């Protein structure tokens, strides 16, 4: 019976990709533990620390086909330590005493830290690809709608004209920075350990001598992980950093989802997230509803992701090791990853099927009756008179009067003696045309999507 919505029969399919789910299934986690023990035995045999036939037997039995999950659970009910339970269950299936060499010289934290880092590596690989797919979809939108003019909004009010492609290019740039952050953080986050109980190789050095340091690197290389300079077991900041990466990512996607949520309001109707007209239902009583469910989901998930990240950052590893962080690791990290995966998948779906309505963007751009172009008039006056502040005051007074009287701004200017001395009717119309006031929009879009070779 599902206790968490992530495992719900009804709702579960909405959460996380199958690839991410697979990483954090119990069977996969235990297989990672077993794989660590196999890698350790193989490296120890390669370095001449244990017999090669022992390593071959450990590898041959190193899967859940032989090491049964139920047996590990049975032993755990007595030992209350999962590492020992797995080791004993593994030992039982190894022939000729090979099981005596499983976990030889290692500590539980070598097993847990390294296998967790390996799961994070697999997660980061998937997330970086997800982000690249999202970036590609946004770049496509940016190119397609580079000339689609809309109102740029500041403080919830129309500010200046932009294009929808410019807006999505900003989003694409945000996504690129998350890709960069993931890449830059890998060497700090994707670190394992094979260094014994207090991280100073005392057990391995006692058994094998100086070569034990090489052993750690060889084991970690098998998992694509970095070898630390010194004991990382007391250092859980790398896990906090990973969760902070997800938190930062959630800020960006919540912002984007919130903008799309507002764009989809009936009053604006500028964009619409994909909607299955034949099957999808948005209300049990209002048949007309086409709710932005996916944007709403992203906004909610983003808050939970940040909450989890903040909660985890409140804990630290006491002295060289204590159990407190482990409980949070087991709860918070898998849940947050599954939520982040859901957020990315929903974003990918939205951007690949986003419905854009240029005609409504043009309609909304005209709502102010030309007031969105007041900056142009003010700057044009400054060019003619050299009096920018004087021009600002004049345009501001006219804009406020036009707004309060409900007079279209172009009509107001054409009947104003103050402006007639500076501009002809044709000049006013040209200055009030949004297409003439887009600055470096095209160049900036190209800089983002790479058409200028950047």
C-alpha positions in Angstrom: 0.0 0.0 0.0 1.4 3.4 -1.0 2.2 5.8 1.8 3.6 8.5 -0.3 2.0 10.2 -3.3 5.2 9.3 -5.3 4.2 5.7 -5.0 0.5 6.2 -5.5 -1.2 3.9 -8.1 -3.4 6.9 -9.1 -0.9 9.7 -9.1 2.5 8.0 -9.2 2.9 8.0 -12.9 2.9 11.8 -12.8 6.1 11.9 -10.8 9.7 11.4 -12.0 11.0 9.7 -15.0 11.3 5.9 -15.1 15.1 6.2 -15.2 15.3 8.3 -12.0 12.8 6.0 -10.3 15.0 3.0 -11.2 18.0 4.6 -9.5 16.2 4.9 -6.2 14.3 1.6 -6.1 15.4 -0.5 -3.2 16.7 -3.3 -5.4 18.9 -0.8 -7.3 20.3 0.7 -4.1 21.2 -2.7 -2.7 22.7 -3.7 -6.0 24.9 -0.6 -5.8 26.0 -1.8 -2.4 26.9 -5.2 -3.8 28.6 -3.6 -6.8 30.8 -1.6 -4.3 31.9 -4.8 -2.6 32.6 -6.5 -5.9 34.7 -3.6 -7.1 36.6 -3.5 -3.8 37.4 -7.2 -4.1 38.4 -7.0 -7.7 40.8 -4.1 -7.1 42.2 -5.9 -4.0 42.9 -8.9 -6.1 44.5 -6.9 -8.9 46.8 -5.3 -6.4 47.7 -8.8 -5.0 45.9 -8.2 -1.6 43.5 -11.1 -1.9 43.5 -14.3 -4.1 42.1 -13.8 -7.6 39.8 -16.8 -7.3 38.2 -15.1 -4.3 37.4 -12.0 -6.3 36.1 -14.1 -9.2 33.7 -15.9 -6.8 32.6 -12.6 -5.2 31.9 -11.1 -8.6 30.1 -14.3 -9.8 27.7 -14.0 -6.9 27.4 -10.2 -6.8 23.8 -9.7 -7.8 20.4 -9.9 -6.3 19.9 -13.1 -8.2 22.1 -14.7 -5.6 22.0 -12.2 -2.7 18.3 -12.1 -1.8 16.7 -8.9 -0.6 14.4 -10.9 1.8 17.5 -12.5 3.4 19.1 -9.1 3.9 15.9 -7.9 5.6 15.7 -11.0 7.8 19.3 -10.5 9.0 18.6 -6.7 9.5 15.8 -7.5 11.9 18.5 -8.9 14.2 21.5 -6.7 13.5 19.8 -3.4 12.9 22.7 -2.5 10.5 22.0 -2.7 6.8 25.6 -2.9 5.7 26.4 -5.9 7.9 23.1 -7.5 6.9 24.0 -7.3 3.2 27.6 -8.5 3.8 26.4 -11.6 5.7 23.7 -12.4 3.1 26.4 -12.0 0.4 28.8 -14.2 2.3 26.3 -17.0 2.6 26.0 -17.4 -1.1 29.8 -17.4 -1.8 31.6 -20.7 -2.1 34.9 -21.9 -0.7 35.2 -19.2 2.0 35.4 -16.3 -0.5 32.7 -14.5 1.5 35.3 -13.9 4.2 37.0 -11.3 2.0 33.8 -9.2 1.3 34.2 -5.7 2.7 37.8 -6.5 3.6 39.2 -3.5 5.6 36.3 -1.3 4.7 33.8 0.5 6.9 30.0 1.0 6.4 30.5 4.6 5.4 32.8 3.6 2.6 29.9 1.6 1.2 27.2 4.1 1.8 29.0 7.3 0.8 30.4 5.8 -2.4 27.1 4.2 -3.5 25.2 7.4 -2.7 27.7 9.4 -4.8 27.2 6.9 -7.6 23.5 7.4 -7.5 24.0 11.2 -7.5 26.3 10.8 -10.6 23.6 8.9 -12.4 21.1 11.5 -11.4 23.2 14.4 -12.5 23.9 12.7 -15.8 20.1 12.5 -16.4 19.3 16.0 -15.1 22.0 17.6 -17.3 20.6 15.9 -20.3 17.0 17.0 -19.3 18.3 20.6 -19.0 19.9 20.4 -22.4 16.6 19.1 -23.9 14.8 22.0 -22.2 17.4 24.5 -23.4 17.0 23.1 -27.0 13.2 23.5 -26.8 13.5 27.1 -25.5 16.1 27.9 -28.2 13.6 26.7 -30.8 10.9 28.9 -29.4 13.3 31.9 -29.2 14.2 31.5 -32.9 10.6 30.9 -34.0 9.1 33.8 -32.1 12.0 36.3 -32.4 9.7 38.8 -34.3 6.5 38.1 -32.3 6.1 41.4 -30.4 4.5 41.5 -26.9 4.4 43.7 -23.9 7.3 43.4 -21.6 6.1 43.5 -18.0 7.7 45.1 -14.9 6.0 45.4 -11.6 2.9 43.7 -13.1 2.5 46.6 -15.5 3.3 47.0 -19.2 6.7 48.5 -19.5 8.2 48.4 -23.0 7.8 46.1 -26.1 9.8 43.0 -26.4 9.3 39.8 -28.4 8.2 36.4 -27.1 11.4 35.0 -28.5 13.4 37.4 -26.4 11.5 36.2 -23.3 12.2 32.6 -24.0 15.8 33.4 -24.7 16.1 34.8 -21.2 14.6 31.5 -19.9 17.1 29.5 -22.0 20.0 31.5 -20.6 18.7 30.7 -17.1 18.7 27.0 -18.0 22.2 27.1 -19.5 23.5 28.4 -16.2 22.0 25.5 -14.4 23.8 23.1 -16.8 27.0 25.0 -16.0 26.4 24.7 -12.3 25.9 21.0 -12.5 29.0 20.5 -14.5 31.2 22.8 -12.2 29.9 21.1 -9.0 30.6 17.5 -10.1 34.1 17.3 -8.8 32.9 18.4 -5.3 29.8 16.3 -5.2 30.7 13.1 -7.0 33.3 11.9 -4.5 33.5 8.5 -2.9 35.6 7.0 -0.1 37.4 3.8 0.5 39.5 4.8 3.5 38.2 2.9 6.5 36.5 3.7 9.8 37.9 7.2 10.5 39.1 7.9 6.9 42.8 7.6 7.5 43.3 4.2 5.8 44.4 2.6 9.1 42.8 -0.7 8.5 43.8 -0.9 4.8 47.3 0.3 5.6 47.6 -2.4 8.3 46.5 -5.0 5.9 48.1 -3.9 2.6 50.6 -1.1 3.2 51.1 2.0 1.1 49.3 0.7 -1.9 46.0 1.1 -0.1 45.9 4.7 -1.3 46.1 3.6 -4.9 43.3 1.1 -4.1 40.9 3.8 -3.3 41.4 5.6 -6.6 41.1 2.3 -8.5 37.8 1.5 -6.8 36.3 4.9 -7.3 37.4 5.0 -11.0 35.1 2.1 -11.6 32.2 4.3 -10.5 33.3 7.4 -12.3 33.8 9.2 -8.9 36.5 11.5 -7.6 39.0 10.4 -4.9 39.1 12.8 -2.0 42.3 14.4 -0.6 41.3 13.5 2.9 38.4 11.9 4.8 35.0 13.2 3.5 32.9 11.1 5.8 32.4 14.1 8.2 31.9 16.5 5.3 28.3 16.4 4.2 28.4 19.9 2.6 28.7 18.2 -0.8 25.2 16.8 -0.3 23.9 20.1 0.8 25.4 21.6 -2.4 23.7 19.1 -4.5 20.3 19.9 -2.9 21.1 23.6 -3.3 21.6 23.0 -7.0 18.1 21.6 -7.2 16.8 24.5 -5.1 18.3 27.1 -7.4 16.9 25.2 -10.4 13.5 25.2 -8.8 13.6 29.0 -8.5 14.1 29.4 -12.2 11.4 26.9 -13.2 8.9 28.3 -10.7 9.5 31.8 -12.2 8.9 30.5 -15.7 5.9 28.5 -14.7 4.4 31.5 -12.9 4.8 33.6 -16.0 3.2 31.0 -18.2 0.4 30.7 -15.6 -0.3 34.4 -15.9 0.1 34.4 -19.7 -2.6 31.7 -19.8 -5.2 33.8 -17.9 -8.3 34.3 -20.1 -7.8 38.0 -19.9 -4.4 37.7 -21.6 -4.5 34.3 -23.4 -1.0 34.8 -24.8 0.2 31.2 -24.4 -1.3 27.9 -23.3 0.4 24.8 -22.0 -0.4 21.6 -24.0 -3.9 20.3 -23.5 -5.5 17.1 -24.6 -8.9 18.4 -25.8 -10.4 14.9 -26.3 -9.5 13.4 -22.9 -8.2 16.0 -20.4 -10.6 17.4 -17.9 -9.9 20.5 -15.7 -13.0 20.7 -13.6 -15.7 18.3 -12.4 -18.4 21.0 -12.9 -17.1 23.6 -15.4 -16.6 21.9 -18.8 -15.0 25.0 -20.4 -11.9 25.0 -18.1 -8.4 24.5 -19.5 -6.3 24.9 -16.4 -2.5 25.2 -16.5 -2.1 22.1 -14.3 1.5 21.5 -15.2 2.6 25.0 -14.4 0.7 24.8 -11.1 2.5 21.5 -10.4 5.9 23.0 -11.1 5.2 25.9 -8.7 4.2 23.6 -5.9 7.1 21.2 -6.4 9.6 24.1 -6.5 8.5 25.1 -3.0 8.9 21.6 -1.6 12.3 21.2 -3.3 13.6 24.4 -1.6 12.1 23.4 1.7 13.9 20.0 1.6 17.1 21.7 0.7 16.9 24.2 3.5 16.0 21.5 6.0 19.0 19.4 5.1 21.4 22.4 5.4 20.4 22.6 9.1 22.3 19.3 9.9 25.9 18.4 10.1 28.0 15.4 10.9 29.0 15.4 14.5 32.8 14.7 15.0 34.0 12.0 12.5 30.5 10.4 12.2 27.1 10.1 13.8 23.8 8.8 12.6 21.7 12.0 12.5 22.5 13.0 8.9 21.8 9.5 7.5 18.1 9.6 8.3 17.8 12.9 6.4 19.8 11.5 3.5 17.5 8.5 3.2 14.4 10.6 3.3 15.3 14.0 1.8 17.7 13.2 -1.1 15.6 10.6 -2.9 12.4 12.5 -2.5 13.9 15.8 -3.7 15.5 14.1 -6.7 12.1 12.6 -7.6 10.4 15.9 -7.3 13.1 17.7 -9.3 12.8 15.0 -12.0 9.1 15.6 -12.1 9.6 19.4 -12.4 12.0 18.9 -15.3 9.8 16.5 -17.1 6.8 18.8 -16.8 8.8 21.7 -18.1 10.1 19.7 -21.0 6.5 18.7 -21.9 5.3 22.3 -21.7 8.1 23.8 -23.8 7.9 21.2 -26.5 4.1 21.6 -27.0 3.6 25.2 -25.9 0.8 27.0 -27.8 1.8 30.6 -28.6 -0.9 33.1 -29.6 0.8 36.1 -31.4 -2.5 37.7 -32.2 -3.4 38.0 -28.5 0.1 39.3 -27.7 -0.5 42.1 -30.3 -4.0 42.8 -28.9 -2.6 43.1 -25.4 0.2 45.3 -26.5 -2.4 47.8 -27.6 -4.3 47.9 -24.3 -2.4 51.0 -23.1 -3.4 53.0 -26.1 0.2 53.7 -27.0 1.4 54.6 -23.5 3.8 51.7 -23.6 5.9 53.8 -26.0 6.2 56.9 -23.9 10.0 56.3 -23.4 10.5 56.7 -27.1 8.8 60.1 -27.2 10.8 61.3 -24.2 14.1 60.2 -25.7 13.2 61.6 -29.1 12.6 65.0 -27.4 15.9 64.8 -25.6 17.6 64.2 -28.9 15.9 67.3 -30.4 16.2 69.6 -27.5 19.0 68.2 -25.3 16.7 68.4 -22.3 16.0 64.8 -21.2 14.5 65.6 -17.8 12.4 68.4 -19.2 11.2 66.0 -21.9 10.4 63.4 -19.2 8.3 65.8 -17.2 6.3 66.8 -20.3 5.7 63.2 -21.4 4.8 62.1 -17.9 2.2 64.8 -17.5 0.7 64.0 -20.9 0.8 60.2 -20.2 -1.0 60.6 -16.9 -3.7 62.9 -18.5 -4.2 60.5 -21.4 -4.5 57.6 -19.1 -6.9 59.2 -16.7 -9.1 60.6 -19.5 -9.0 57.4 -21.6 -7.6 59.1 -24.6 -5.3 57.1 -27.0 -1.8 58.4 -26.6 -1.2 59.0 -30.3 -4.4 61.1 -30.5 -3.4 63.0 -27.4 0.0 63.8 -28.8 -1.4 64.8 -32.2 -3.6 67.4 -30.6 -1.0 68.7 -28.1 0.5 72.0 -29.1 3.6 71.3 -27.0 4.5 68.2 -29.1 3.4 69.6 -32.4 6.3 72.0 -32.3 8.7 69.1 -32.2 7.1 66.2 -34.1 4.9 65.8 -37.2 2.0 63.4 -37.2 4.1 60.9 -39.2 7.0 61.1 -36.8 4.7 60.5 -33.8 3.2 57.4 -35.5 6.7 56.1 -36.3 7.9 56.7 -32.7 4.8 54.9 -31.3 5.3 51.8 -33.5 6.7 49.0 -31.2 8.6 47.4 -34.1 10.8 50.4 -34.1 11.8 50.1 -30.5 13.3 46.6 -29.9 16.9 47.6 -29.4 19.3 44.7 -29.8 16.6 42.1 -29.3 17.7 40.0 -32.4 21.4 40.1 -31.5 20.7 39.1 -27.9 18.6 36.2 -29.0 21.3 35.1 -31.3 23.9 35.3 -28.6 21.8 32.9 -26.5 20.9 30.4 -29.1 24.4 30.4 -30.6 23.8 31.9 -34.1 26.7 34.3 -33.6 29.1 31.5 -32.8 28.9 32.1 -29.0 
